[in-house]
Amino acid sequence: TNGLASAPTGPLDVMELIRSLGFLQIDTVRNVTRAHHHILWSRNQNYREKMLWPCLGEQRDLFEHFTHDASLIPMEFFPMWQMQFARKGKQVANWYQSDAVSKEMGAVHRRIKKEGPLSTHAFDTKIEGPRKMWARPPHKKALERMWYGGQLATTHRENFIKYYDLAERVFPQEVRDISHSEKVQINWLCTQALQRLGFASVGEIKRFWDVQSASEVKDWVAKNDHLEQIEVEMADKSIVPVYAPADIAQRIDAVSTPSSRLRIINPFDPAIRDRKRLQRLFGFEYRNEMFVPKDKRKWGYYVYPLLEGSRFVGRIEIKADRNKGEMEVTGFWPETGVNWGEQRKSKLRSELKRFSKLAGIGKIVWP
């Protein structure tokens, strides 16, 4: 159910929410609120923006690294993340191989060791060659190589700006002392992915963490005697074979009827991140069009799916101006075949009001 079946109320445990999800994608865009805050709020509306970052900084309950994108991961998962540090480190090292970058890595390490945590703004090397859109100066490339490879780590963020420190000063000794083979890590990653997905294809298991290769997942499936192969009817009525934990029947029996509450889902929410799976299971087409030219967008820049119970009923585009204290609805697209009567509209208005409170906004503006 991905944490979206029950009403988003009750006692709040931020770390338990993140553990249940596996990881929490973070994103810089603050449309109403940033994605990481919205994802947690969607599962418990007692959540507030100030509650997340102490888990990374002061408490060291989380570390930041890369799944399919920048994410916060429970610190206890660190021993199972060594393969990702090695693989991403090698990949990024292949991207950034110049002598200037290698030289800068030594300089960066010396400064951080001496001065303590630094952000990219503490360095001032210049871009080499043409200033292309994604070009980075040597210090930025050095920081990224060392961060992806695990020599540096995010110690905290201030106004979403990342501060780097030496890994040994961020990751607790007790997790750094634990070492596992790649086989053990792959088994853990695949098992944990399937536990959270409920049932999945090889590709869906791979895409959950985006660490293992497809061939590694196939090999894991072939050698795992604790899986069931079941058939699932998709939204288009096709029958698709997938893999599930051995206790899938008991899991299905334990699923309660989803709350009928209408929810505004973030574009980066883990429930909808795998767009292929989303469309196969729910028949709901969705894509993030932030980087699509305006005249080629089907919907809008930052569009939120609307979930009611277990059904996606539409899409809405909203943006907030915190200085004005306003949240504006700039687009609305009902899903084909869904009747938007007064009751459903009232649910949406109520959820918009609740969502606006997360951003500290008191006024909602409709077109």
N, C-alpha and C positions, 0 to 999 in steps of 0.2 A: 504493500500500500504506500510505500515511500513516505510514511508519516503524514499523509494527506487524507486518510480515511476518517479519522476521528476529529471532533471539534477542536480547534486550536486554542485550547484553554487549559487551566490547571497549573500545577507546580512546574516551574521552569528549571531545567538543568541544561545549560548551553553545551557543555562537553558531551553529555549523553546524546543530545540531538546530533552533534557532529559525528560521534561514534556510530550512531545508527545509520547515518548517511554514508559513512566511510571516509568522506572528505568533504570540504566545503570550497567550491570555486570562489575566488575573489575577483572583482572586476573594478576598474577605475571609474566607469561611467556612473555618475549620480543623477539619474533621470528624475526619480522621486527619492529613492534611497539607493545605495549601491547594492548590487546583486546579493552579496553575502549576507547583508542585513535582512533583505527581503526574504531570502530562502529560509532563514531561521524564524523570522516572524510568521511566515506562512504556516509553520508547524506549531508555533505557540505565540499567540499575540500579546503575551506578557513581555516578550523580548523587546529590548531597546538598544539603540546603536552603540551605546557606551559599554555594553556587556561583553563584546567579542574580543577586543584587542588585548585586554589583560591576560587572556588565556594563552596568547602567543608570547607576550612580553614578560611581565612580572612572574606569571605562574609557570611558564614553560610547559603547559599542557598540550600545546600544539607546536608544530614546525611548519614552515612554508617550503613547498617545492612544486614540482610540475607533474600533473597527471596528464590530461588532455590540454590543460591550461594551468595557470598559477592557482594553487590551492593550499588550503590549510588542512593539515593531516594530524590526527592524534599522535602525540609523542610516543605512545607505546607501540605504534606501528613502525617506528624508525628502524628496528632491526630487519624488517621485511622490505625495506626500501633501498637496501644497498645496491641491488641490481639496477634500479632506476638511476641512482647517483652515477654509477659506472657507465651506463649506456648513454644517458643524456650528456654526461661530461665528455665522453668520446665524440658524440655527435656535434656538440657545440665547439669542441676543440678543432674539429675538421672545418667548421665554418670560419673560425677566427685563428688563422695560422701564421699571421705575419710576425716578423721580428719585433715590430713595434709593440704588438700585443704581448708577446712573450716577455719583453723587457718591462712592460707596464705591469704585468702580473707580479713581478718581484717588488716593484715600487709600491703597488697597492697593498701587498701583504705587509711590507715594512711599516707603512703609514698606519694601517689599522692595528697592527700589533702594538705600536707605540702610542697612538692617539685614542684608540678605542673605536666604537661604532661610528661609521661614516656613511653618508649617502652619496649618490653619484654627483651631487652638487658640490661636494668637497674637492672634486678633481676638475682640471681644466684643459686636458689634452684636446687637440683639434681633429676633426674628421680627415682621414686620409683619402685623397682622390676626389672624384665628383661628389657633390652633396646630393645624393639620391634620397628618396623618401625614407627608406629604412636604414640609411647609413648611420653608423655609430662611431664615435671617437674611440681611440685605443683604450682609454680607462673604462669605458662602458663595456667594451668587448672583454676586457680583463676581468671585470667584476662578474659578468655573466658566465664566463668560462669557469671561474672559481666557484660561483654559486651553484651552477648546474652540477658540477663535479663533486660538490660537497666539501670543498676546502673553506668556503665562506658560507654563512647562513644569515637569514633574516633574524636580527635580534629584536626588532620592533618596527612599527610604522608610526609616523607622525603625519597627520593629514594625508594619509595614504602613501606618503613617501617612504620607501624602503631604506632601512639602515642595516648595513652589513657589518658582521663581526667575524672573527675567526671561529670556525665550526666548533673547536674544542671549548670555546667559551659560551656556546649556545646550547649544544646538545649535551644533556646530562651524561656523566660518566657511566651510569648504570645501563643506559641503552647503547652507548658506544661499545661497551664491553661484550655485547651479544653479537655473535656471528652465525649466519646460516648459509648453507649452500644455495646455489641458484635453484636447484630442484625443490628445496624446502620453501623458498620464497615463491616460486611459481605455484606450488600447491596451495599455499596460503592465499595468494592473490586471487587465484581462480575460485577457491572455495568461498572466500569472503565476497567476491563479486556475485556468485550465484546465490549465496544466502540473501543478499540484498535485492537481487533481481527477481527471485522466486523461481523463474524458469527463463531459459535463454538459449539462443543459438551460440555457436562458437564465436561468431563475430561480435555478438552482444557481450559475451564474457570478456573478450579481448578489449572492447571499447570502454568497458567500465573504468578500469584504471589507466588503460593505454600504456601499459608497461610491457606485458608479455607479447610475443609475436603470435600470429594466427597459428603457426605450426606448433608452437609450444602449448597453446590451448588445445589444439587437436590431439596432441600426444597425451596431455593431461586427461582429456575426456576418454580416450581409448584405454588408458590404464587405470581408470578410477572405477572401482566396483561399487562405490556408494552413490551412484547416480541412477536416476530413472530416465528413460527416454519416453516422453509422453507426446501426445498430439494436442495442439491448441487451435481452436477455431479463431481465425483472424476477423477483422472488421469486414473484410470483403467476402466472408464465408469460406475462404480457402482453409484447408487443414495443413498445418505446418508442424513437422517434428522438431522438438526442442529438448533440452536437458533440464533436469530438475533435481533437487536434493531428494534423498530417499524418503524423507518424511513429508513429501509434497501433499499427500492426501490429508494428513492431519493439519497441515498448514491451511489448506483450502477450507477445511471444516471449521477452523478457528477464526476465519475472516468474518468480521461483523459487517453489517450493512453500512456503507459509507454515509457520513454526515451529508445532509442535503444542502449544507451551506455553500454559497457561491464564493469562489476564491479567485483572486487575481494572482496569476502565476508568473513568476519572473522568467524572462527569456533564457536565463542560465540555470534554471532550477533542474536538479538531477532527474526529476520525474519526466522531463521532456527533452533532456539534452541529446539523447539518441533519437534523432528525427525519424530515422527509418523505423525504429521500434515503435515510436509514437504513432506513426501513420498506419503501421501494420495492425497494431492492437486497437487503436481508437478511431481509425479512419480520419484522423485530424491532420491536415496539412499545415505545416508551420516552418518558417525559416526566419532567421535573424537578418533583417535588411539594413542594418546600420551602415554597412559598407557597400550597399547597392546604390547607384545613382538615383536621385529622387524620381526622375521620370521613368525609371525602370522598376520601381517598387510595386509590388502587388498590394501591400497594405501600408506600412509606414516605417519610420526610423526606429522607434523603440516600442514594439507592440507586445502587449501582455495577453497570453491565452486566458480564457475564462473557464474555470472548471466548476461544475455543479455536480456534487456526488461523484459518480464515476464517468461522467459525460462532459466532453468539452462543448461548450454552447456558444462560443464566440471569441472575438478578439477586441481589445480596446487599446487605444493609444492615449497615454496621459503624460503630462510633464508637470514639474513643480517649479515654482519660483519661491524659494524660502524667504527671500528678502521682502517680497510682497505678501507672503503668507497665503499663496494661492496654489491650487492644483487644478490644472486645466485638462479637460477631456478634449482631445484634438481629433479623435477618430474612433469609430465603432463599427464593427463588422459582425452581425449575427451569423452563426453557423447555419448553413443550408439545412432546412427541415426543422429548425428549432423555433418554436413559437415564443416570442418575447412579449408575454402578457404583463399586466401590471404587477403581479406577484414576483415574477423574475426580475423585472426592472427595479422593484423595491429592494430585492436582495442585493442587486448591484450597487444601488445607491448607499445601502448600509455598509457594504464592504469598502466602497470608496471612502466613506467617512472614517472607517476604522484605519484604513491604509494611510490616510492623510495625517492621522494622529502620530503615526510612526515617524513621519517627517516633521512633526511639529507645525502642521499647517491647519488652519481653521476654516478656509473657504474653498469650495469646489466650484469651478466654473464650467458650465456646459456650453456647447456651441449654439 
